[in-house]
Amino acid sequence: MTTTIYIRARDPDNGRRLVDELLESGFDPARLHVYGRRLPTDLPVAATHWRSTPVAILPGAVAGAVLLPALIALAVPSGMPALLLVAVLGAAGGGLWSLARQRRRQRPLQAQRQALSDGEMLIAADVEQGQIGDMEARIAGRHPEMLVLGADAGGSPPFP
């Protein structure tokens, strides 16, 4: 059984070095996932770009503003003011859909939202239950520039 541990890299290049080191030591790339606003190029593991609220809204808003009026124009010939209203409604609906979709994907990482927005990188590693302590100790010892957050993306509390 595996547990996901989270490691925060203040500098994405340091995060890239940690990912490379984990892979060189035999860690399965399918068990690593990286999140960040500025991700290093050519990462050999799955990566998800962190998007701020305005950027998360934009794709759906543009699609809704273009597609909904086009569909209405094809179905019902009407005047330009009606199509403008439909475009605004389409943009609003598409933007809300896009935002909701993005937030669902990023929900487990909300505790690190500010760090990710600031350009830091979050590495999620699926580690076998019995190896979590060793992995966390190895990363903390070899990479003091990393924050080992543990199994909670918000960071484990310092005291039980």
N, C-alpha and C positions, 0 to 999 in steps of 0.2 A: 504494500500500500504506500502511496506517495502523498506528500504534503507539499504545497507550494510555499516556498519562502521567497521573500522579497528583499532585494538589495538595491539601494539607491546610490547612484553615482552622480556626484555634483557636476562632474565634467564628462560629457558623453564619450570623449576619447579614452578616459580611464575605464569607463564601462565597456567599451569595445575591447580593451586589453584584457579585462576580466573574462568576458565572453570567450575570447580566443584562448585564454589559459584554461578555462573549464573544458573547452572542446579538445584541446591538446592532451588534457589529462584523461580523456576517454568519456567525458560526459556526453550523453545523447543529445544532439541538437534539437530533436523533437520535444525535449523536455525543458527547453528554454524559450522564453518569450520576452521581447524587449519593448518597452513603451517610452515614448518621448516626443517632444516637439521638434527637437533637432537630433535626428538619428544619424549615426555614422553611415557612410555609403557601404554597400556590398556586405551587409551583415549576413553571416551564414545561418542565422536563425530567424524564426518568425518575428516580425516587428509590426507595431501598430503606432501610427502617428497620433499624438495627443492633439486634440483640437479644442480651441477656446470656443465659447458659446457663439460668437459671431461667425466664426469659420465653420462651426458645425451646422449652423442654420443655412448658410449660403448655398450649398448644392441643391437642397430640396426647394429652396425659395426660387432659384433660377429655373429649375425644372418645372415647378408648378406655374411660374409666371409665363413660361413659354408653351408648355404642353396643354394646359387647361384652355386658354383662349383658342389655340389651334383646333382642339377637338370641338369646342363650341362653334367656332366659325365654320367648320365642316358640316356640323349637324344642323345648325340654325343660322341662316344668314341674318345678321343684325347690324346695327350701327356701331361705329367706333367707340362711343362712350360705354356701351355695354361690354365690349371686349376689354376695355381698360379696367372696368370694375372686376371682370372675371379674372384678369391678369393679377390684380391685387389680391383677390381671394385665393387664387392659385398659389401665389407666392407665400401668403400667410400659411395656408394649409401645408404646402410642401416644406416650408421652413420648420414648422412645428413637428412634422413627421421626421425630418432629418435630425432635428435636435433630440427628439425622443429616442430615435434609433442609436445615435452616438452616445447618449447618456447611459442607455442600457448596456452598451458594450463596455463603457468605462466605469460603471458603478462600483466594482470592487476596488478601484483605485482612487476614489473620491478623497480619501484622507491625504493623498499626495498631490492633489490638484494644483496647489500653489507651486510646489516644487517642479512639477511637470510643466506648468505654464512659464516658469522661470528658465526653462531649458535643461533641467536636470533629466536624467534617464533612470528608469526603473526596470530592473531585471527580475523576472519571475522564473524561478527554477523549481521544477518538480523533483523533489528529493525523496528517496526511500526513507520511511519513518525512522529506522534505526541509525541513519547516517546524518540526520539533521544537525545534531550537535557538532559532529566532526566538520561538516561543511561550513557551518557558521563560524566555528573557531578558526578554520583554515583561511577563510576569506578575511575575517577580522585581523588575523595575525599578519597575513601577507599584503593586505590592502587596507591600511588604516584610513585611506581617503574615502573608503566606501562606508555607507551606513547599512549594517545588516539589520533589517527590520523584523525578521522572523516570519512567522506564518500569518501575521496580520499586516496588511499593507500600511496600516496606520502606525505600525511600530509597536513592538511588545512593550508593556509597561516595565519600568526598571525594577519594580518590586512586585512579588506575588500578591 
